[in-house]
Amino acid sequence: MIRTGDEYRESIRDGRQVWVDGEKVDDVTRHPMFKPIVDVRARIHDLAHEEATQARMTYQDAETGELNAVANKLPRTRQDWHDKRAAVELVQRAAGGVATRVGDETVGEMWSLYDGQDVLNEVDPRFSENIRRHIARAVTADPFHVSANTDPKGDRSKAPKDQDPDMLLHVVRETDNGIVVRGAKYETAAAYANQAFTKPTIANWGNDAMSDYAVGFVLDMGAPGLKFVCRNGFAGRAPASDYPLANRVDEVESLVIFDDVEIPWEDVLFYQHTRAASFIRATLHRYSAFPFVQRTLHLADLMIGAALWNVKQTGLEKQPAVQEKLAQLACYRESVNAHLTAAIAMAEPSPGGLLMPNQSLLYTGRVVALSQLPVMMHTARELCGGQICITPDAATFADPEVAPWLEKYYTVNENWVAEDRRRLLAFARDLLNSDYAGHRLTFQLFAQSPPFAQLGAVYRNFDFNGPLDLVKAAAELSDKVDASR
């Protein structure tokens, strides 16, 4: 059953302990640094109810007849992926920017565990049952689901036992009701989410097969003992007229502190099993990488649009040198688009009976999208020109004493008046040149995994046998040459 935006807002008014900018937050739905992005998440719920958008955002369950969110539906067919892609596009356009942590890109990580139920059954059959129940709940209850990945880590050259043990999240004891965990995680949107799939970091969780660091669970974000210490948000720092993206789609990260938080047994997905931890780290993004890369595609569209409007308003779009740079942006955009399209077209059955995007194409697309992003942002910045860093703010344009001068020098013709140019330059500045722009770039590069891990995923999923066989035949190598060595 799909929720409304107001139902979502009410669900996170649960007394959670949140700090930002040196103050404790009473209500994240009203605080100026959280309200804009909370409203984006609420808007997604409301889109599922509105007549004009409901068909793209929902599907009817064949058994219950209930309308559920397309984003949470288990992918079993190519049409499911086409439907998800259409819903993400609608959400991003409605947000008016790039919103990454809105749920659909993190619930996919649970589907990877669905594929690994045989691994979970090795530990305890209850864990396999837990994952099936939580996936079903995600479909029917429509929670805002995020994913808690990265620990503070501490000294990475040392094992957990050789430093402060709390640097990596771990189990400190068992109770009749479940396990008690201590440590911390960094997570985007945690302070205003309903639940999180919490799992081990990429770092070493210990070599012991029964390691207390090898634990994964579904976390209720209103659980006692949780504390959310957030980075300073971009929303509210400066007027929205000057920084439209920072004030609309800034997603606030938190250091989530687990101060002896009890996790009920029914929410534990694996525990004291390094093979399960290794499995989830290796397969974590087999589904979630798709919407993540699609968001980079939307970012590419924003860059192309901002750059092209900027050259059009000054009449430069017909110059070959300008067209060359626009073509570079278009090639980048279409390269990302091609990998997404091909990943669906060549989708593969998963071990759990789902349909996963072609893994080699998807992970390669992620590397293309993220490794080329800094260069493409710089290309878009060149096309927008230096005025994105020197144009006065909206308040100055409105000042009666200087307004006539700004009207004179920022008006190009009857089609491009000063206010439209100011708006365009402010948007481009926030997209490419602001504090928010720098944050967005770093987030895209590291949000799923660091660059070396992204290339590692390509290495593990690319079929090297084809090129090996080709060269073996072309070079007329003998059968003594063994590709397995």
C-alpha positions in Angstrom: 0.0 0.0 0.0 1.5 3.3 -1.1 1.8 6.0 1.6 1.1 9.7 1.2 3.6 12.4 1.8 2.0 13.4 5.1 2.1 9.8 6.3 5.8 9.7 5.6 6.4 13.0 7.4 4.5 11.7 10.4 6.5 8.4 10.4 9.8 10.2 11.1 8.4 12.3 13.9 9.4 9.5 16.3 11.6 11.3 18.8 14.9 10.5 17.1 18.0 12.3 18.3 19.4 14.5 15.5 22.1 17.2 15.6 23.2 19.6 12.9 25.0 22.9 12.9 25.6 22.7 16.7 22.0 22.3 17.7 19.6 19.4 18.5 16.8 19.2 16.0 13.3 18.8 17.3 11.5 17.9 14.1 13.5 17.1 10.9 10.4 17.7 8.8 10.4 21.4 9.7 14.1 22.2 10.2 15.3 24.4 7.3 18.3 22.2 6.4 16.1 19.0 6.2 12.7 20.3 5.1 13.5 20.7 1.4 14.7 17.2 0.9 12.1 15.7 3.2 9.5 17.5 1.0 11.1 15.8 -2.1 10.7 12.4 -0.5 7.1 13.3 0.5 6.5 14.4 -3.1 7.5 11.0 -4.4 4.9 9.4 -2.2 2.3 11.9 -3.4 3.2 11.3 -7.1 2.0 7.8 -6.6 -1.5 9.0 -5.7 -2.0 11.7 -8.3 -3.9 10.8 -11.4 -1.4 12.3 -13.9 1.5 10.3 -12.5 0.1 7.3 -10.6 0.4 4.9 -13.6 4.2 5.5 -13.8 4.8 5.3 -10.1 2.8 2.3 -9.1 1.7 -1.2 -10.2 -1.2 -3.3 -9.0 -0.4 -6.5 -7.1 -1.9 -9.5 -8.9 -2.8 -11.2 -5.6 -4.0 -8.4 -3.3 -5.1 -5.9 -5.9 -3.3 -3.2 -3.9 -1.3 -0.4 -5.6 2.4 -0.6 -4.6 5.4 1.5 -5.6 7.2 0.5 -8.8 10.5 1.3 -7.1 10.1 -1.5 -4.5 8.9 -4.2 -6.9 11.2 -7.2 -7.3 12.5 -7.1 -10.9 11.6 -10.3 -12.8 11.2 -9.0 -16.3 12.8 -6.5 -18.7 9.5 -4.5 -18.5 10.0 -4.2 -14.7 13.3 -2.4 -15.4 11.8 -0.2 -18.1 9.0 0.7 -15.6 11.6 1.5 -12.9 13.6 3.6 -15.3 10.5 5.6 -16.2 9.6 6.2 -12.5 13.2 7.4 -11.7 13.1 9.8 -14.6 9.7 11.2 -13.4 11.1 11.6 -9.8 14.2 13.4 -10.9 12.2 15.8 -13.1 9.8 16.5 -10.3 12.7 17.1 -7.9 14.2 19.7 -10.2 17.7 18.4 -9.7 19.5 15.2 -8.7 18.2 13.3 -5.7 20.1 10.2 -5.1 19.0 8.7 -1.8 15.3 8.5 -2.1 14.9 4.7 -1.6 14.8 2.9 -4.9 18.5 2.8 -5.3 19.1 1.2 -1.8 16.3 -1.3 -1.6 18.1 -3.1 -4.5 20.8 -4.0 -2.1 18.3 -6.2 -0.2 17.6 -8.0 -3.5 21.2 -9.1 -3.5 20.6 -10.8 -0.2 17.5 -12.4 -1.7 19.8 -14.0 -4.2 22.1 -15.2 -1.4 19.6 -17.1 0.7 21.6 -20.3 0.4 24.5 -18.5 2.0 22.2 -17.2 4.8 20.7 -20.7 5.3 24.2 -21.9 6.2 24.1 -19.6 9.3 20.5 -20.0 10.3 17.3 -20.6 8.2 15.7 -17.8 10.2 17.9 -15.2 8.5 16.7 -16.3 5.0 13.2 -16.0 6.3 13.9 -12.5 7.6 15.2 -11.3 4.3 12.1 -12.5 2.5 9.8 -10.9 5.1 11.6 -7.5 4.9 11.5 -7.5 1.1 7.8 -8.2 1.2 7.4 -5.4 3.8 9.3 -3.0 1.6 6.8 -3.7 -1.2 3.7 -3.4 0.9 4.5 -0.8 3.6 6.4 1.6 1.3 9.1 2.7 3.9 11.8 5.2 3.0 14.7 2.7 2.9 18.4 3.7 2.9 21.6 1.8 3.3 24.3 2.1 6.0 27.7 1.2 4.5 30.8 3.0 5.7 32.3 2.9 9.2 34.7 5.5 10.5 37.3 2.7 10.0 40.0 4.2 12.1 43.6 3.0 11.2 43.1 0.9 8.1 46.5 -0.8 8.5 45.3 -2.4 11.7 42.8 -5.2 12.4 39.7 -4.3 14.4 41.0 -6.1 17.5 44.2 -4.0 17.4 42.5 -0.6 17.8 39.4 0.9 19.3 36.9 -1.9 18.5 34.1 0.5 17.9 35.7 1.9 14.8 33.8 -0.8 12.9 30.3 -1.7 13.8 30.2 -4.9 15.8 28.0 -7.0 18.1 28.8 -6.6 21.8 26.4 -9.1 23.2 23.3 -11.2 22.6 20.0 -11.0 24.4 16.8 -13.1 24.4 15.4 -10.6 21.9 18.3 -10.1 19.6 21.8 -8.7 19.3 23.2 -5.4 20.7 25.5 -3.5 18.4 28.0 -0.7 19.0 29.9 1.6 16.6 29.0 4.1 13.9 28.1 4.4 10.2 28.0 7.2 7.7 24.9 7.4 5.7 23.1 9.8 3.4 19.5 10.6 4.4 19.6 8.5 7.6 18.2 11.3 9.8 14.9 11.4 7.8 14.6 7.7 6.7 12.5 4.9 8.1 14.9 2.1 7.9 18.4 1.1 6.7 20.0 -2.1 5.5 23.1 -2.0 7.7 26.0 -4.2 6.7 29.8 -4.6 7.0 32.2 -2.0 5.5 34.6 -2.9 2.7 37.4 -2.9 5.3 38.5 -6.0 7.1 35.9 -7.3 9.6 38.2 -9.8 11.1 39.5 -13.2 9.9 37.6 -15.2 12.4 34.8 -17.2 10.8 32.6 -16.2 13.8 33.6 -12.5 13.7 31.2 -10.2 15.5 32.0 -7.6 12.8 30.4 -9.8 10.1 26.8 -8.7 10.8 24.0 -7.3 8.7 20.5 -6.2 9.7 17.5 -4.0 8.9 17.7 -1.0 11.3 14.6 0.9 12.5 15.8 4.5 12.4 13.7 5.3 15.4 15.4 2.7 17.6 16.6 3.7 21.1 20.3 4.4 21.3 20.7 5.8 17.8 22.1 9.3 17.4 22.4 11.2 14.1 25.2 13.7 14.0 24.8 15.5 10.6 27.1 17.5 8.4 26.1 21.1 7.9 23.5 21.3 5.2 23.6 23.6 2.1 19.9 24.4 2.3 19.2 27.8 4.0 22.8 29.1 3.8 22.0 31.5 1.0 18.8 32.5 -0.8 17.2 29.9 -3.1 17.2 32.5 -5.9 21.0 32.4 -5.9 21.4 28.7 -5.1 18.4 26.8 -6.4 19.8 23.3 -6.3 21.5 23.6 -2.9 18.2 24.8 -1.4 16.1 22.1 -3.2 17.9 18.8 -3.4 20.7 18.8 -0.8 20.7 15.3 0.8 22.2 15.5 4.3 24.7 12.9 5.5 24.9 11.7 9.1 27.3 9.9 11.3 24.9 7.4 12.7 26.1 6.4 16.2 25.0 3.1 17.6 25.1 3.5 21.4 24.4 -0.1 22.3 21.4 -0.5 20.0 19.4 -3.7 20.3 18.4 -5.3 17.0 15.6 -7.8 17.2 16.3 -11.3 15.9 13.6 -10.9 13.3 15.6 -8.0 11.8 19.0 -9.8 11.7 19.9 -10.9 8.2 23.3 -12.5 8.9 25.6 -12.7 12.0 29.0 -14.2 12.8 29.4 -15.4 9.2 32.3 -14.0 7.2 31.2 -15.8 4.0 27.8 -14.0 4.2 29.7 -10.7 4.7 31.9 -11.4 1.8 29.0 -12.3 -0.4 27.1 -9.1 0.2 30.1 -7.0 -0.3 30.8 -8.7 -3.7 27.2 -8.5 -4.9 25.9 -5.4 -3.1 25.4 -3.2 -6.2 24.2 -5.8 -8.7 20.8 -4.1 -8.8 21.3 -0.8 -7.1 24.0 0.4 -9.5 21.3 0.8 -12.2 19.3 3.7 -10.6 22.5 5.2 -9.3 24.0 5.4 -12.8 20.7 6.6 -14.1 21.0 9.6 -11.8 24.3 10.4 -13.3 22.5 10.4 -16.7 20.1 13.0 -15.3 23.1 15.0 -14.1 24.5 14.9 -17.6 21.2 16.2 -19.0 21.3 19.1 -16.5 24.9 19.9 -17.6 24.0 19.8 -21.3 20.9 22.0 -20.8 22.8 24.6 -18.7 25.7 24.7 -21.1 23.5 24.9 -24.2 21.2 27.6 -22.9 24.3 29.6 -21.9 25.8 29.5 -25.4 22.4 30.2 -27.0 21.7 33.3 -24.9 25.0 34.9 -26.2 24.6 33.5 -29.8 27.6 31.2 -29.7 25.9 27.8 -30.4 26.9 27.9 -34.2 30.6 28.2 -33.6 32.4 24.9 -34.4 34.6 25.1 -31.3 31.4 25.4 -29.1 29.7 22.6 -31.0 32.7 20.4 -30.4 32.4 20.7 -26.7 28.6 20.2 -26.8 29.2 17.1 -28.8 31.6 15.9 -26.1 28.9 16.3 -23.5 26.4 14.5 -25.7 28.8 11.6 -26.3 29.3 11.3 -22.5 25.6 11.4 -22.0 24.9 8.8 -24.7 27.7 6.5 -23.5 26.0 6.4 -20.1 22.6 5.9 -21.7 23.9 3.1 -23.9 25.2 1.1 -21.0 21.9 1.4 -19.1 19.9 0.4 -22.2 22.2 -2.5 -23.0 22.3 -3.7 -19.4 18.5 -4.1 -19.6 18.5 -5.6 -23.1 21.0 -8.2 -22.1 19.7 -8.7 -18.6 20.6 -12.0 -16.8 18.7 -14.4 -14.5 20.0 -14.1 -11.0 20.6 -17.0 -8.6 17.4 -16.1 -6.7 15.2 -16.1 -9.8 15.2 -12.3 -10.4 16.3 -10.5 -13.5 19.5 -8.5 -12.9 20.9 -6.0 -15.4 23.9 -7.4 -17.3 26.6 -7.1 -14.8 29.6 -6.4 -17.0 27.7 -3.7 -18.9 26.2 -2.1 -15.8 29.5 -1.9 -13.9 31.4 -0.7 -16.9 28.7 2.0 -17.4 29.2 3.1 -13.8 32.9 3.5 -14.4 32.3 5.5 -17.5 29.8 7.7 -15.8 31.8 8.5 -12.8 35.4 8.5 -14.1 34.5 11.0 -16.8 32.2 13.1 -14.7 34.9 15.6 -13.5 36.0 16.2 -17.1 32.5 16.7 -18.3 31.7 19.1 -15.5 34.7 21.2 -16.5 33.6 21.1 -20.2 30.2 22.4 -19.1 31.9 25.0 -17.0 33.9 26.2 -20.0 30.8 26.5 -22.1 29.0 28.5 -19.4 31.8 30.9 -19.1 33.3 33.0 -16.3 30.0 34.8 -15.6 28.9 32.0 -13.4 31.5 33.0 -10.9 31.1 36.8 -11.1 27.4 37.5 -11.5 25.9 39.5 -8.5 23.1 37.9 -6.4 19.4 38.3 -6.8 19.2 40.9 -4.0 21.6 43.2 -5.9 19.6 42.8 -9.1 16.6 44.0 -7.1 18.3 47.0 -5.5 16.6 50.1 -7.0 19.9 52.0 -7.3 21.9 49.5 -9.3 19.1 47.5 -10.9 19.0 49.8 -14.1 22.7 49.1 -14.6 22.3 45.4 -14.2 19.2 45.4 -16.5 21.3 47.2 -19.1 24.4 45.0 -19.0 22.7 41.6 -18.5 20.0 42.1 -21.2 21.1 40.7 -24.5 17.9 41.2 -26.6 14.1 41.1 -26.2 14.3 37.3 -25.7 17.1 37.3 -23.2 16.3 39.8 -20.5 18.4 40.4 -17.4 16.3 38.3 -15.0 16.3 35.2 -17.1 20.1 35.5 -17.6 20.6 35.9 -13.9 18.4 32.8 -13.2 20.3 30.7 -15.7 23.7 31.8 -14.5 22.7 31.1 -10.9 21.5 27.6 -11.8 24.7 26.9 -13.7 26.8 28.2 -10.8 25.1 25.9 -8.3 25.3 23.0 -10.7 29.0 23.4 -11.5 30.8 25.8 -9.3 29.3 26.1 -5.8 30.0 24.3 -2.6 27.0 22.1 -3.4 28.5 21.3 -6.8 31.8 20.1 -5.3 29.9 18.0 -2.7 27.8 16.4 -5.5 30.9 15.5 -7.5 32.6 13.8 -4.5 29.4 12.1 -3.6 29.0 10.6 -7.1 32.6 9.4 -7.1 32.4 7.6 -3.7 28.7 7.0 -2.9 28.6 3.4 -4.0 32.2 2.5 -3.6 35.7 4.0 -4.3 37.0 4.0 -7.9 39.3 1.0 -7.3 36.3 -1.1 -6.1 34.3 0.0 -9.1 37.0 -1.2 -11.4 37.2 -4.4 -9.3 33.6 -5.0 -10.0 34.2 -4.7 -13.7 37.2 -7.1 -13.4 35.1 -9.7 -11.6 32.2 -9.5 -14.1 33.8 -9.1 -17.5 34.2 -12.4 -19.5 37.9 -12.5 -20.3 37.6 -15.9 -22.0 36.4 -14.4 -25.2 39.5 -12.3 -25.8 41.8 -15.1 -24.5 40.3 -17.6 -27.0 40.5 -15.1 -29.8 44.2 -14.4 -29.3 45.0 -18.1 -28.7 43.5 -19.0 -32.1 44.9 -15.9 -33.9 48.4 -16.5 -32.5 48.1 -20.3 -33.1 49.1 -21.0 -29.5 49.3 -24.7 -28.5 46.9 -26.4 -26.2 49.6 -26.4 -23.5 48.6 -22.8 -22.9 46.1 -22.9 -20.0 43.9 -19.9 -19.5 43.1 -21.0 -15.9 46.7 -20.5 -14.8 
